[in-house]
Amino acid sequence: MTDQILLEELGGRLAAARIERNLTQAALAEQAGVAKRTVERLESGEVATRLSGFLRVCRALGLLERFEFLLPEAVPGPMAQLKQQGRKRQRATGRKAAADEKEKWTWGEPK
């Protein structure tokens, strides 16, 4: 799916949730504390909206509890938990996992 298709699908679902709650775009915008144009843009799938406006509209529609399904909390695997010994990771290393590493090339050796 392209980004545009996903944005349009998301907008359609927001519109359906609004209509199900019998709210006009203006009423939803007022409850969410955003401009009516923001609600229009979200529902049409336009890219030029701010994430904070999206969250405000979802909060006004009572949809925030469902965000756990959208982006679940990352849970390390059993081996990673053992390595961490209860410590929480503070940053990413930027390296791939050891299984992905190939023989390292050094100067003077043919490829």
C-alpha distances in whole Angstrom, upper triangle without the diagonal:
4,7,8,6,7,10,11,10,12,15,15,16,19,20,21,22,24,26,26,29,30,30,29,27,31,32,29,29,32,32,29,31,29,29,28,26,24,23,22,20,18,18,17,14,16,16,19,20,22,21,24,24,21,23,26,24,23,26,28,26,27,23,24,25,22,20,22,19,16,18,21,24,24,27,28,29,33,34,33,34,38,37,37,40,39,38,34,32,33,31,28,30,28,29,27,28,32,30,28,31,33,36,37,38,41,43,46,44,42,38
4,5,5,6,9,10,11,12,14,15,17,19,20,21,23,25,26,27,29,30,29,29,26,29,31,28,28,31,31,28,30,27,27,26,24,22,22,21,18,17,17,15,12,13,13,16,18,19,19,23,22,19,22,25,23,23,26,28,26,27,24,24,26,23,21,23,21,17,19,22,25,25,28,30,31,35,36,34,36,39,38,38,41,39,38,35,33,33,30,28,30,27,28,27,29,32,31,29,32,33,37,37,38,41,43,45,44,42,38
4,6,5,6,9,10,10,12,14,15,16,18,20,21,22,24,26,27,29,27,27,24,27,28,25,24,28,28,25,26,24,24,23,21,19,19,18,15,14,15,13,10,11,9,13,14,16,15,19,19,16,19,21,20,20,23,25,23,25,21,22,24,21,19,21,19,16,17,20,23,23,27,29,30,34,35,33,35,38,37,36,39,38,36,33,31,30,28,27,29,26,28,27,29,32,32,29,32,34,37,37,38,41,43,46,44,43,39
4,5,5,6,9,10,10,12,14,15,16,18,20,21,22,24,26,27,25,24,22,25,26,23,23,27,27,24,26,23,22,21,19,17,17,16,13,12,12,10,7,8,8,12,13,16,16,19,18,16,19,21,20,20,23,24,23,25,22,23,25,22,20,23,21,18,19,23,26,27,30,32,34,38,39,37,38,42,41,40,43,41,40,36,34,34,32,30,32,30,32,31,33,36,35,33,36,38,41,41,42,45,46,49,48,46,42
4,5,5,6,9,10,10,12,14,15,16,18,20,21,22,25,26,25,24,22,25,27,24,24,27,27,25,27,24,24,22,20,19,18,17,14,13,12,11,8,11,11,15,16,18,18,21,20,17,20,22,20,19,23,24,22,24,21,22,24,21,20,22,20,17,19,22,25,26,30,32,33,37,38,36,38,41,41,40,43,41,40,37,35,35,33,31,33,31,33,31,33,36,35,33,36,38,41,42,43,46,48,50,49,47,43
4,5,5,6,8,10,11,12,14,15,17,18,20,21,23,24,23,23,21,24,25,22,22,26,25,23,25,22,23,22,20,18,17,16,14,12,12,11,8,11,11,14,14,16,15,18,18,14,17,19,18,17,20,22,20,21,18,19,20,17,16,18,16,13,15,19,22,23,26,28,30,34,35,33,35,38,38,37,39,38,37,33,32,31,30,28,31,29,30,29,31,34,33,31,34,37,40,40,42,45,47,49,48,47,43
4,5,5,6,9,10,10,12,14,15,16,18,20,21,23,21,20,18,21,22,19,19,23,22,20,21,19,19,18,16,14,13,13,10,8,9,8,5,7,8,11,11,13,12,16,14,12,14,17,15,15,18,19,18,20,17,18,20,17,16,19,17,14,16,20,23,24,28,30,32,36,37,35,36,40,39,38,41,39,37,34,32,32,30,29,32,30,32,31,33,36,36,34,37,39,42,42,44,47,48,51,50,49,45
4,5,5,6,9,10,10,12,14,15,16,18,20,21,20,19,17,20,21,19,19,23,23,20,22,20,19,18,16,14,13,12,10,8,7,6,4,8,10,13,13,15,15,18,16,14,17,18,16,16,19,20,18,20,18,19,22,19,18,21,19,16,19,23,26,27,30,33,35,38,40,38,39,43,43,41,44,42,41,37,36,35,34,33,35,33,35,34,36,40,39,37,40,42,45,46,47,50,52,54,53,51,48
4,5,5,6,9,10,11,12,14,15,16,19,20,19,19,17,21,22,19,20,23,23,21,23,21,21,19,18,16,14,14,13,10,9,9,7,11,13,16,15,17,16,19,17,14,16,19,16,15,19,19,17,19,16,18,19,16,16,19,16,14,17,20,24,25,28,31,33,36,38,36,37,41,41,40,42,40,39,36,35,35,33,32,35,33,35,34,35,38,38,36,39,41,45,45,47,50,52,54,53,52,48
4,5,5,6,9,10,11,12,14,15,17,19,18,18,16,19,20,16,17,21,20,17,20,18,19,17,16,14,12,13,11,8,7,9,7,11,12,14,13,14,13,15,14,11,13,15,12,11,15,16,14,15,12,14,16,13,13,16,14,12,15,18,21,23,26,29,31,35,37,35,35,39,39,37,40,38,37,33,32,32,31,30,33,32,34,33,34,38,37,35,38,41,45,45,46,49,51,54,53,52,48
4,5,5,6,9,10,11,12,14,15,17,15,15,12,16,17,14,14,18,18,16,18,16,16,14,13,11,9,9,8,5,4,6,5,9,11,13,11,14,13,15,13,10,13,14,11,11,15,15,13,16,13,15,18,16,15,19,17,15,18,21,24,26,30,33,35,38,40,38,39,42,42,41,43,40,40,36,35,35,34,33,36,34,37,36,37,41,40,39,42,44,48,48,49,52,54,57,56,54,51
4,5,5,6,9,10,10,12,14,15,15,14,13,17,18,15,16,20,19,18,20,18,18,16,15,14,11,11,11,9,6,7,8,12,14,16,15,17,17,19,16,13,16,17,13,13,17,16,14,16,14,17,19,17,17,20,18,16,20,23,26,28,31,34,36,39,42,40,40,44,44,43,45,42,42,38,37,37,36,36,39,37,39,38,39,43,42,40,44,46,50,50,51,54,56,59,58,56,53
4,5,5,6,9,10,10,12,14,14,15,14,17,17,14,16,19,18,17,20,18,19,17,17,15,12,13,13,10,8,10,10,14,16,18,16,18,16,18,16,13,14,15,12,11,14,14,11,13,11,14,16,13,14,17,15,14,17,20,23,26,29,32,34,37,39,37,38,41,42,40,42,40,39,36,35,35,35,34,37,36,38,37,38,41,41,39,43,45,49,49,51,54,56,59,57,56,53
4,5,5,6,9,10,11,12,11,12,11,14,14,11,12,16,15,13,16,15,16,14,14,12,9,10,11,8,6,10,10,13,15,16,14,15,14,15,13,10,11,12,9,8,11,11,8,11,9,12,15,13,13,17,16,14,18,20,23,26,29,32,34,38,40,38,38,42,42,40,42,39,39,35,35,35,34,34,37,36,38,38,39,42,42,41,44,46,50,50,52,55,57,60,59,58,54
4,5,5,6,8,10,10,10,10,9,12,13,10,12,15,15,14,17,15,15,13,13,12,9,9,11,9,6,9,11,13,16,17,15,17,17,18,15,12,14,14,11,11,14,13,10,13,12,16,18,16,17,21,20,18,21,24,27,30,33,36,38,41,44,42,42,45,46,44,46,43,43,39,39,38,38,38,41,39,42,41,42,46,45,44,47,50,53,53,55,58,60,63,61,60,57
4,5,5,6,9,10,10,11,11,15,15,12,15,18,17,16,20,19,19,16,17,16,12,13,14,12,9,12,13,17,19,21,19,20,19,20,18,15,16,17,13,12,15,14,11,13,12,16,17,16,17,20,19,18,22,24,27,30,33,36,38,41,43,42,41,45,46,44,46,43,43,40,39,39,39,39,42,41,43,42,43,46,46,44,48,50,54,54,56,59,61,64,62,61,58
4,6,5,6,9,9,11,11,14,13,11,14,16,14,14,17,17,18,16,17,16,12,14,15,12,10,14,15,18,20,21,19,19,18,18,16,13,14,14,11,9,12,11,7,9,9,13,14,13,15,18,17,16,20,22,25,28,31,34,36,39,42,40,39,43,44,42,43,41,40,37,37,37,37,37,41,40,42,41,42,45,45,44,47,50,53,54,56,59,61,64,62,62,58
4,5,5,6,6,7,8,11,10,7,11,13,12,12,15,15,15,13,15,14,10,12,14,12,10,13,15,17,20,20,18,19,18,18,15,13,14,13,9,10,12,9,7,10,11,14,16,16,17,20,20,19,22,25,27,30,33,37,39,42,44,42,42,46,46,44,46,43,42,39,39,39,39,39,42,41,44,43,44,48,48,47,50,52,56,56,58,61,63,66,65,64,60
4,5,5,6,7,9,12,11,10,13,15,14,15,18,18,18,15,17,16,13,13,16,14,11,14,17,19,22,23,20,22,21,21,18,17,18,17,13,13,15,13,10,13,14,17,19,18,20,23,22,22,25,27,30,33,36,40,42,44,47,45,45,49,49,47,49,46,46,42,42,42,42,42,46,45,47,46,47,51,50,49,52,55,58,59,61,63,66,68,67,66,62
4,5,8,10,12,15,13,12,16,17,16,16,20,20,20,18,20,19,15,16,19,17,14,17,19,22,24,25,23,24,23,23,20,18,18,18,14,14,15,13,10,12,13,16,18,17,19,22,21,21,24,26,29,32,35,38,40,43,46,44,43,47,48,46,47,45,45,41,42,42,42,42,45,45,47,46,46,50,49,49,52,55,58,59,61,64,66,69,67,66,63
4,6,9,11,13,11,10,13,14,13,14,17,18,19,17,19,18,15,16,19,17,15,18,20,23,25,25,23,23,22,21,19,17,17,16,13,12,13,11,8,10,12,15,17,17,19,22,22,22,25,26,29,32,35,39,41,43,46,44,43,47,48,46,47,44,44,41,41,41,42,42,46,45,47,46,47,51,50,50,53,56,59,60,62,64,67,70,68,68,64
4,7,10,12,10,10,13,14,13,15,18,18,18,16,18,18,15,16,19,17,15,18,21,23,25,26,23,24,24,23,20,19,19,18,14,15,16,13,11,13,15,19,20,20,22,25,25,25,28,30,33,36,38,42,44,47,50,48,47,51,52,49,51,48,47,44,45,44,45,45,48,48,50,49,50,54,53,53,56,58,62,62,64,67,69,72,71,70,66
4,6,8,6,6,10,10,10,12,14,14,15,12,15,15,12,13,16,15,13,16,19,21,23,23,20,21,21,20,17,16,17,15,12,13,14,11,9,13,15,18,20,20,22,25,25,24,27,29,32,35,38,41,44,46,49,47,46,50,51,48,50,47,46,43,43,43,43,43,47,46,49,48,49,53,53,52,55,57,61,61,63,65,68,71,69,69,65
4,5,5,6,8,10,11,12,14,13,13,10,12,13,10,11,14,14,12,15,18,19,22,21,19,20,21,20,17,16,18,16,12,15,16,12,12,16,17,20,22,22,23,27,27,26,29,31,34,37,40,43,46,48,51,49,48,52,53,50,52,49,48,44,44,44,44,44,48,46,49,49,50,54,54,52,55,58,61,61,63,66,67,70,69,69,65
4,6,5,6,9,10,10,12,10,9,6,9,9,6,7,11,11,9,12,15,15,18,17,15,17,18,17,13,13,15,13,10,13,15,12,12,15,16,19,22,21,22,26,26,24,27,29,32,35,38,41,44,47,49,47,47,50,51,48,50,47,46,43,42,41,41,41,45,44,46,46,48,51,51,50,53,55,59,58,60,63,64,67,66,66,62
4,5,5,6,9,10,10,9,8,5,9,10,8,9,13,13,13,15,17,18,20,19,17,18,19,18,14,15,17,14,12,15,16,12,13,17,18,20,23,24,24,28,28,27,29,32,34,37,40,43,46,49,51,49,48,52,52,50,52,48,47,44,44,42,42,43,46,45,48,48,50,54,54,52,55,58,61,61,62,64,66,69,69,68,64
4,5,5,6,9,10,10,10,8,12,12,10,12,15,15,14,17,19,20,22,21,18,19,20,18,15,15,16,13,11,14,14,10,11,14,17,19,21,22,23,27,27,26,28,31,33,36,39,42,45,48,50,48,47,51,51,49,50,47,46,43,43,42,42,43,46,46,49,49,50,54,54,53,55,58,62,61,63,65,67,70,70,69,66
4,5,5,6,8,8,9,8,11,10,8,10,13,12,12,15,17,18,19,19,16,16,16,15,12,12,12,10,7,10,10,7,8,11,13,15,18,19,19,23,23,22,25,27,29,32,35,39,41,44,47,44,44,47,48,45,47,44,43,39,39,38,38,39,43,42,45,45,46,50,50,49,52,55,58,58,59,62,64,67,66,65,62
4,6,5,6,5,6,5,8,8,6,9,11,11,12,15,16,16,18,16,13,14,15,13,9,11,12,9,7,11,11,9,10,14,15,16,20,20,20,24,25,23,25,28,29,33,36,39,42,45,47,44,44,48,48,45,47,44,42,39,39,37,37,38,42,41,44,44,46,50,50,49,51,54,57,57,58,61,62,66,65,64,61
4,5,5,6,7,8,11,11,10,13,15,15,16,18,20,20,21,20,17,17,17,15,12,14,14,10,10,13,12,9,12,15,17,18,21,22,22,26,27,26,27,30,31,35,38,41,44,47,49,46,46,49,49,46,48,45,44,40,40,39,39,40,44,43,46,47,48,52,53,51,54,57,60,59,61,63,65,68,68,67,64
4,6,8,10,11,14,13,11,14,17,15,16,19,20,21,22,21,17,17,17,14,12,13,12,9,8,11,9,6,9,11,14,15,18,19,20,23,24,23,25,27,29,32,35,38,41,44,46,44,43,47,47,44,45,42,41,38,38,37,37,39,42,42,45,45,46,50,51,50,52,55,59,58,60,62,64,68,67,67,63
4,6,9,10,12,10,9,13,14,13,14,17,18,18,19,18,14,13,13,10,8,9,9,5,5,8,7,5,8,11,12,13,16,17,17,21,22,21,22,24,26,29,32,35,38,41,43,41,40,44,44,41,43,39,38,35,35,34,34,35,39,38,41,42,43,47,47,46,49,52,55,55,56,59,60,64,63,63,60
4,7,9,12,10,10,14,15,14,16,19,19,19,19,17,14,13,14,11,8,11,11,7,8,12,10,9,12,14,16,16,19,21,20,23,25,23,25,27,28,31,34,37,41,43,45,43,42,46,45,42,44,41,39,36,36,34,35,36,40,39,42,43,45,48,49,48,50,53,56,55,57,59,61,64,64,64,60
4,7,8,6,8,11,11,11,14,16,16,16,16,14,11,10,12,9,6,9,10,8,8,12,12,10,13,16,16,17,20,21,20,24,25,23,24,27,28,31,34,37,41,44,45,43,42,46,46,43,45,42,40,37,36,34,34,35,39,38,41,42,44,47,48,47,49,52,55,54,55,57,59,62,62,62,58
4,5,5,7,9,10,11,13,15,16,15,16,13,11,12,14,12,9,11,13,11,10,14,15,13,15,18,19,20,23,24,23,27,27,25,27,30,31,34,37,40,43,47,48,45,45,49,49,46,48,45,43,40,39,37,37,38,41,40,43,44,46,49,50,48,51,53,56,56,57,59,60,64,63,63,59
4,5,5,6,9,10,11,12,14,14,16,14,12,13,15,14,11,12,15,12,11,14,16,13,15,18,19,20,24,24,23,27,27,25,27,30,32,35,38,41,44,48,49,47,47,50,50,48,50,47,45,42,41,40,39,40,43,42,45,45,47,51,51,49,52,54,58,57,58,60,62,65,64,64,60
4,5,5,6,9,10,10,12,11,13,11,10,12,14,14,11,12,15,14,12,15,17,16,17,20,20,21,25,24,24,27,28,25,27,30,32,35,38,41,44,47,49,46,46,50,50,47,50,47,45,41,41,39,38,38,42,40,43,43,45,49,49,47,50,52,55,55,56,58,59,63,62,61,58
4,5,5,6,9,10,11,9,11,9,7,8,11,11,7,8,11,10,9,12,14,13,14,18,17,18,22,21,20,24,24,22,23,27,28,31,34,37,40,43,45,42,43,46,46,43,46,43,41,38,37,35,34,35,38,37,40,40,42,46,46,44,46,49,52,52,53,55,57,60,59,58,55
4,5,5,6,9,10,10,12,11,9,11,12,12,8,8,11,10,7,10,13,11,12,15,15,16,20,19,19,23,23,20,23,26,28,31,34,37,40,43,45,42,42,46,46,44,46,43,42,38,37,36,36,36,39,38,41,41,42,46,46,45,47,50,53,53,54,57,58,61,60,60,56
4,6,5,6,9,9,11,11,10,13,14,15,11,11,15,14,11,14,16,15,15,18,18,19,23,22,21,25,25,22,25,28,30,33,36,39,42,45,47,45,45,49,48,46,49,46,44,41,40,39,38,38,41,39,42,42,44,48,47,46,48,51,54,53,55,57,59,62,61,60,56
4,5,5,6,5,8,7,7,10,12,13,10,10,14,14,12,14,17,16,16,19,18,19,23,21,20,24,24,21,23,26,29,31,34,37,40,43,45,42,43,47,46,44,46,44,42,39,37,36,35,35,38,36,39,39,41,44,45,42,45,47,51,50,51,54,55,58,57,56,53
4,6,5,6,8,9,7,9,10,12,9,7,11,11,9,11,14,14,13,16,15,16,19,18,17,20,20,17,19,23,25,28,31,34,36,40,42,39,40,43,43,41,43,41,39,36,35,34,33,33,36,34,37,36,38,42,42,40,43,45,49,48,50,52,54,57,56,55,52
4,6,8,11,12,10,13,13,15,12,10,13,14,10,12,15,14,13,16,15,17,20,18,18,21,21,18,21,24,27,29,33,36,38,41,43,41,41,45,45,43,45,43,42,38,37,37,36,35,38,37,39,39,40,44,44,42,45,47,51,50,52,55,56,59,58,57,53
4,6,9,11,11,14,15,17,14,13,16,17,14,15,19,18,17,20,18,20,23,21,21,24,23,20,23,26,29,31,34,37,39,43,45,42,43,47,47,45,47,45,44,40,39,38,37,36,39,37,39,39,41,44,44,42,44,47,50,50,51,54,55,58,57,56,52
4,6,9,9,12,13,15,13,11,15,16,14,15,18,18,17,20,18,19,22,20,19,22,21,18,20,23,26,28,31,34,36,40,41,39,40,44,43,42,44,42,41,37,36,35,33,32,35,33,35,35,37,41,40,38,41,43,46,46,47,50,52,54,53,52,49
4,6,7,11,12,15,13,12,15,17,15,16,20,20,19,22,20,21,24,22,21,24,23,20,22,25,28,29,33,35,38,41,43,40,41,45,44,42,45,43,41,38,36,35,33,33,35,33,36,35,37,41,41,39,41,43,47,46,47,49,51,54,53,52,48
4,6,9,10,13,12,11,15,16,16,17,20,21,20,23,20,21,24,22,20,23,22,19,20,24,26,27,31,33,36,39,40,38,39,42,41,40,43,41,39,35,33,32,30,29,32,30,32,32,35,38,38,36,38,40,43,43,44,46,48,50,50,49,45
4,7,10,12,11,11,15,16,15,17,20,20,21,23,21,21,25,24,21,25,25,21,22,26,27,29,33,35,38,41,42,39,40,44,43,41,44,42,39,36,34,32,31,30,33,31,34,34,37,40,41,38,40,43,46,45,46,48,49,52,51,51,47
4,7,9,7,7,11,12,12,14,16,17,17,20,18,18,21,21,18,22,22,19,20,23,25,27,31,33,36,39,41,38,38,42,41,39,42,39,37,34,32,31,29,29,32,31,34,34,36,40,40,38,40,43,46,45,46,49,50,53,53,52,49
4,5,5,7,9,10,11,13,14,16,17,19,17,16,20,19,17,20,21,18,18,22,23,25,28,31,34,37,39,35,36,40,39,36,39,36,34,30,29,27,26,27,30,28,32,32,35,38,39,37,39,42,45,44,45,47,49,52,52,51,48
4,5,5,6,9,10,11,12,14,15,16,14,13,16,16,13,16,18,14,15,18,19,21,25,27,30,34,35,32,33,36,36,33,36,33,31,27,26,25,24,24,28,26,30,30,32,36,37,35,37,40,43,42,44,46,48,51,50,50,47
4,5,5,6,9,10,10,12,14,15,14,12,16,16,14,17,19,16,16,19,20,22,26,29,32,35,37,34,33,37,37,34,36,33,31,28,27,25,25,26,29,29,32,33,34,38,39,38,40,43,46,45,47,49,50,54,53,53,50
4,5,5,6,9,10,11,12,14,14,13,17,17,15,19,20,17,18,21,23,25,29,32,35,38,39,37,37,40,40,37,39,36,35,31,30,29,28,29,33,32,35,35,37,41,42,40,42,45,48,48,49,51,53,56,56,56,52
4,5,5,6,9,10,11,12,11,10,14,14,12,16,16,14,15,18,20,23,26,29,32,35,37,34,35,38,38,36,38,35,34,30,29,28,28,28,31,30,33,33,35,39,39,38,40,43,47,46,48,50,52,55,54,54,51
4,5,5,6,9,10,10,9,8,11,12,10,13,15,13,14,17,18,21,24,27,30,33,35,33,32,36,36,33,35,32,31,27,27,26,26,27,30,30,33,33,34,38,39,38,40,43,46,46,48,50,52,56,55,54,51
4,5,5,6,9,10,10,9,13,14,13,16,18,16,18,20,21,24,27,31,34,37,39,36,35,39,39,36,38,35,34,30,30,29,29,30,34,33,36,37,38,42,42,41,44,47,50,49,51,54,56,59,58,58,55
4,5,5,6,9,9,9,13,13,13,17,18,16,18,21,22,25,29,32,35,38,40,37,37,41,41,38,40,37,36,32,32,31,31,32,36,35,38,38,39,43,43,42,45,48,51,51,53,55,57,60,59,59,55
4,5,5,6,5,6,9,10,10,13,14,13,15,17,19,22,25,29,32,35,37,34,34,38,38,36,37,34,33,30,30,29,30,30,34,33,36,36,37,41,41,40,43,46,49,49,51,53,56,59,58,57,54
4,5,5,6,6,9,10,11,14,15,15,16,18,20,23,26,29,32,35,37,35,34,38,38,35,37,33,33,29,30,29,30,31,35,34,37,37,38,42,42,41,44,47,51,50,53,55,57,61,60,59,56
4,5,8,9,12,13,14,17,18,18,20,22,23,27,29,33,36,38,41,38,38,41,42,39,40,37,36,33,34,33,33,35,38,38,41,41,42,45,46,45,48,51,54,54,56,58,61,64,63,63,59
4,6,8,11,11,13,16,16,16,19,20,23,26,29,32,35,37,40,38,37,41,42,39,40,37,37,34,34,34,34,35,38,38,41,40,41,45,45,44,47,50,53,53,56,58,60,64,62,62,58
4,6,7,9,11,13,15,15,17,18,20,24,26,30,32,35,38,36,34,38,39,37,38,34,34,31,32,32,32,33,37,37,39,39,39,43,43,43,46,49,52,52,55,57,60,63,62,61,58
4,6,6,7,10,11,11,14,15,17,21,23,27,29,32,35,33,32,36,37,34,35,32,32,29,29,29,30,31,34,34,36,36,36,40,40,39,42,45,49,49,51,54,56,60,58,58,54
4,5,6,8,10,10,12,13,15,18,21,24,27,30,32,30,29,33,33,31,32,29,29,25,26,26,27,27,31,31,34,33,34,37,38,37,40,43,47,47,49,52,54,57,56,56,53
4,6,7,9,10,12,12,13,17,19,23,25,27,30,28,27,31,32,29,30,27,27,24,25,26,27,28,31,31,34,33,33,37,37,37,40,43,46,47,49,52,55,58,56,56,53
4,5,6,7,9,10,13,16,18,22,24,27,29,28,27,31,32,30,31,28,28,25,26,26,27,27,30,30,32,31,31,35,35,35,38,41,44,45,47,50,53,56,54,54,51
4,5,5,6,8,10,14,16,20,22,25,28,25,25,29,29,27,29,26,26,22,23,23,23,24,27,27,29,28,29,32,32,32,35,38,42,42,44,47,50,53,51,51,48
4,6,6,5,7,11,13,17,19,22,24,22,22,25,26,24,26,23,23,20,20,21,22,22,26,26,27,27,27,30,30,30,33,36,40,40,43,46,48,52,50,50,46
4,6,6,9,12,14,17,19,22,25,23,23,27,28,26,27,25,25,22,22,24,24,23,27,26,28,27,26,30,29,29,33,36,39,40,43,45,48,51,49,49,46
4,6,10,12,15,18,20,23,26,24,24,28,28,26,28,26,26,22,22,23,22,22,25,24,26,25,25,29,29,28,31,34,38,38,41,44,46,49,48,47,44
4,7,9,12,15,17,21,23,20,21,24,25,23,25,23,22,19,18,19,19,18,22,21,23,22,22,26,26,26,28,32,35,36,38,41,43,47,45,45,41
4,6,9,12,14,17,20,18,18,21,22,20,22,20,20,17,17,18,18,18,21,21,23,22,22,25,25,25,28,32,35,36,38,41,44,47,45,45,42
4,6,10,13,15,18,15,15,19,19,17,19,16,16,13,13,15,15,16,19,20,21,21,20,24,24,25,27,31,34,34,37,40,43,46,44,44,41
4,7,10,13,14,12,12,16,16,14,17,15,14,11,11,13,13,13,16,17,18,17,17,20,21,21,23,27,30,31,34,36,39,42,41,41,38
4,7,9,11,9,9,13,14,12,14,12,13,11,11,14,15,14,17,18,19,18,16,19,20,21,23,27,30,31,34,36,40,43,41,41,38
4,7,8,6,6,10,10,9,12,11,11,10,10,13,14,13,15,16,16,15,13,16,17,18,20,24,27,28,31,33,37,40,38,39,36
4,6,5,6,9,10,11,12,13,14,13,13,16,17,15,17,18,17,16,13,15,15,17,20,23,26,27,31,33,37,39,37,38,35
4,5,5,6,9,10,11,12,13,14,14,18,19,18,19,21,20,18,15,16,17,19,21,25,27,28,32,35,38,41,39,39,37
4,5,5,6,9,10,12,13,14,14,17,18,17,17,19,17,16,13,13,14,17,18,22,24,25,29,31,35,37,35,36,34
4,5,5,6,9,10,10,10,10,14,14,13,14,16,15,14,12,13,14,16,18,22,24,25,28,30,34,37,35,36,33
4,5,5,6,7,8,9,10,14,15,15,16,19,18,18,15,17,18,20,22,25,28,28,32,34,37,40,39,40,37
4,5,5,8,10,12,13,16,18,17,18,21,20,19,16,17,18,21,22,25,27,28,32,33,37,40,38,39,37
4,6,8,9,11,11,14,15,15,15,18,17,17,14,14,17,19,20,23,25,25,29,30,34,37,35,37,35
4,5,5,7,8,11,13,13,14,17,17,18,16,17,19,21,22,25,27,27,31,32,35,39,37,39,37
4,6,9,11,14,16,17,18,21,21,21,19,20,22,24,25,28,30,30,34,35,39,42,40,42,40
4,7,10,13,15,17,18,22,22,22,21,22,24,26,27,31,33,33,36,38,41,44,43,44,42
4,7,9,12,14,16,19,20,21,19,21,23,25,26,29,31,31,34,36,39,42,41,42,40
4,6,9,11,14,17,18,19,18,20,23,24,25,29,31,30,34,35,38,41,40,42,39
4,6,8,10,13,14,16,15,18,20,21,22,26,28,27,30,32,35,38,37,38,36
4,7,10,13,15,17,17,20,22,23,23,27,29,28,31,32,35,38,38,39,37
4,7,9,12,14,15,18,20,20,20,24,26,25,27,29,31,35,34,36,33
4,6,8,10,12,14,17,16,17,21,23,22,24,26,29,32,31,32,30
4,5,8,10,12,15,14,14,18,20,18,21,22,25,29,28,29,27
4,7,10,12,15,13,13,16,18,17,19,21,24,27,26,27,24
4,7,9,11,10,9,13,15,14,16,19,21,25,24,24,22
4,6,8,6,7,11,14,14,16,19,22,25,24,24,21
4,5,6,7,11,14,14,18,20,24,27,25,25,22
4,5,5,9,11,12,16,18,22,25,22,23,21
4,6,8,11,13,17,20,23,25,23,23,20
4,6,10,12,15,18,21,24,21,21,18
4,7,8,11,14,18,20,18,18,16
4,6,9,12,16,18,15,15,12
4,6,10,13,15,12,12,10
4,6,10,12,10,12,10
4,7,9,7,8,7
4,6,6,9,9
4,6,8,10
4,7,9
4,6
4
